[in-house]
Amino acid sequence: MIELDNVAYSYSGAAILSGVSLQLAPGSFHFLTGPSGSGKTTFLKLCYGALRPTEGQVSIFDEDLAAMDRDAVAMARRRIGVVHQDCQFLDHLPVAENVALPLTVSGQASPDQADNLRELMTWVGLTEKFEALPPELSGGERQRAALARALILSPDVILADEPTGNVDWEMSQRLLRLLVELNRMGKTVMIATHDLMLIRAAKSLVNARNLRIAGGTLQAAGADL
């Protein structure tokens, strides 16, 4: 689905990643660890086409990213849901409309989507926040709204960048269970996190591959996490 082959990325002449190769297979589950500033967010951006490698090849759904124009990348992005660490919402719009924004932007909004939207909001536990404004949400509610927005186009891949970084342990567990449930539905999931406790908690829930970025390279993290 997404494949990186000997990928490198440099910014202002400084190498952030080098020699990175990975294949995200359908239905797989990955954790990506590494210290702050190690390149986890950069790696995710390469996976969904927000950045292009300075060396190597990135393939998204069997298409070479280097050969894809802006419209082609936008179409591919509809199949990739991204949960950002610092989720941004339009504060003047209700939460439900924020969640539905990808439908509006992609021209897929329709009256028929209302039931699907309400079902999705219920699934992430935000039934009572349908008409609330984003500033009224707690940190955990914002992260669940961000997850709902990432899922509104029914993507094949979910990439989550530190989705539990700003919430307590109970909410971290809840978000993890939602992501595991998505994986059981056949979605490919990658979670970038520095929270080793979260990875350990996932061992009883899902067969995940643990990866670590260190020194600009991608390594298997081992089973001792």
N, C-alpha and C positions, 0 to 999 in steps of 0.2 A: 504494500500500500504506500508506504513511504520508505525510501531507501537512501542512505548516505554512503557514498563510496570515496574513501580517502579524502574527505572534505577538510578544508582549512578555511579559517576566517580571520582576517586581520583588520584592525581599525587604527587609522592614523599611523600605519607602519608597525604597529605592535600586534604580534600574533596572539589571538585569544584561544583559538582551537586549531589543532593540526592533526592530520592523519586519522580523522574520525570516520569510522565505517559502522553502519548499523542498519538492520532491516526491521521495520515494524510490521510484523505479519498480522493478517486478519485475526481478530480475537485474542491477541496477546495483551499482556499486562506488564508494564515496566515501571520501576521506580528509578529516578535519576537523582543522585546525591552529589554533594560537593560543597565546599565552603562558599560563603558569599563572595561574589566576584569571580568565581571559577569559570563561568561561561554557561551556566544552566539555561538562563533565559535566552542567550544567544543561540544555543543549540535548538531550543524550541522554535525560535523564530526562523531558523533555517528549515525546520521540518514543515512549517506551514507557509513558507515562501515570503515572509516579511523581510528576510535578508537573503541575499544570494552569496554563495561561497566565493572566496577569492581563489580557491583551488578545489579540484575534485568535482564530483557530480552529485546533485540531489535529484531524485526522481519522486514525483508525487503522482500516485495512481498511474504508474507506468509512463509518465511524461517527464522528459528532461526539463528541469526548471529553467535551464539556460535558454531553451527554445520557446519558452512560454511567454506570451506577451501579457500585459496588465490584465486584459479581460480573461485570458485563460487562467491566470493565477486566481482571479476573483471567483471564477466558476469552481475551481478546485477547492477553494477555501470554504465553499458551502458544504463540503463534505468533511470539514475539520472544525470541531468545536473547541474553542480556546477559552480557558478560564484563567484570567489574569490575576496576579497577586493583588494588584491595586485596581479593583474593578471600578470603572467609571460609569456613572449613570447621569441621565439628564434629570436634574433635581425637580424640574417643573412638571415632569410627566409622572403619572402613577407607575407603580412597580410593574404592573401587567403590561403597560405600553412599552416600558423599557425592555422587558423580556421579549416582546414581540418586534422590537426594532429590526432585527435581521430579516424578518419577513417583509417589512415595509421597504427596507433598502433594496432587497432583491426582487421586489415587485411581486411577491407571492402572498401578500396580505389579502384576505378575503373573509366574508362573514362565516364561511365554513370552518375557519381556523379557530373560532372562539371557543368551541368545546375542547379542542386539542390544547389550547392555551390554558384553560381552566384545569384540565386534567394534569398538565405538566406542573402548574403551580401547586396543585394538591400533592403531587408526587414528591416535590421538594419541601413540603410542609409550609407553604406560604398561602394557604387558602384564605386566611384572615387578612392578608396584606395586599389583596388584589388592587385596591384603590389607594393604598398608602403611598406617600411620597418617599423617595429614597432616603432623605435625611431622617426619617422616622424609623428606619430599620436598625437593628443591632448589627454587630460585626458578623455574627453567624448568619443572620438573615440576608445580609448583603452577599455573602459568599454563596448561599443557596440560590439567590436571585441570579448571580453571575453564572452559576451552573445551569440554571434553567435557560438563560439567554443563549448559552453555548449549545444547548440541546434543541433549540426551537426548530432548527432546520433538519433535524434527524440525521446528524452527521455519522460517518462511519468511524471516525477517529476523534478521541477527546484528549487534548493536551492541557494539563492543569499545572500552572506555575505557582508553587507554594500556596495551594488552595486553603491550607489550614494554618497559615503563618500568623494570622491575626485573630484567631478564635481559641476558646478554651478546649481542654482535652475532650470533654463530652461532645462538643460540636465537631471536633476533629474526627472523632469516631463516627459520628453521624454522616459527615461528608464522605468519609472513606467507604462506609457501607453503601452509599448511593453510587459511588464510582465502581465498586465491586459488582453491584447489581447491573450496572450498565455493561460491564464486561461479560457478565453471564448472559446478557441479551445479545452478545456477539460483537460488541463494540471493542475496538482497539483503544487501550488507555495507557497514557504515560503521565506520571505524576512527578514533577520536579519538587524535591523537598529536602530540607536539612534535618527534618525531624526523624531520627532513627527509631524513636519509640513508635511512631506511626507505622513504619515499615515492619517492625517486629509484631505489631498488633495485626498486621495484614496476613501474617503467615498462616493463620488458621482459617482465613477467609478465601484466599486466592493464591494460585500458583504464579508468582510474580518473578520477573527477572530483575535483579538489582544491578544497577550500573552506577559508576562514579566518574566524575570529571576531576582530574587532578593533573596539574602541570600542562593544561591545554589538551590533554588526551583523554579518550574514553576507555574505561577499564571495567571489567567485571568486578563487582564489589565483593563477591563472595557470600557465603551463607551465614556468616557470623554476625550480620547486622541485626 
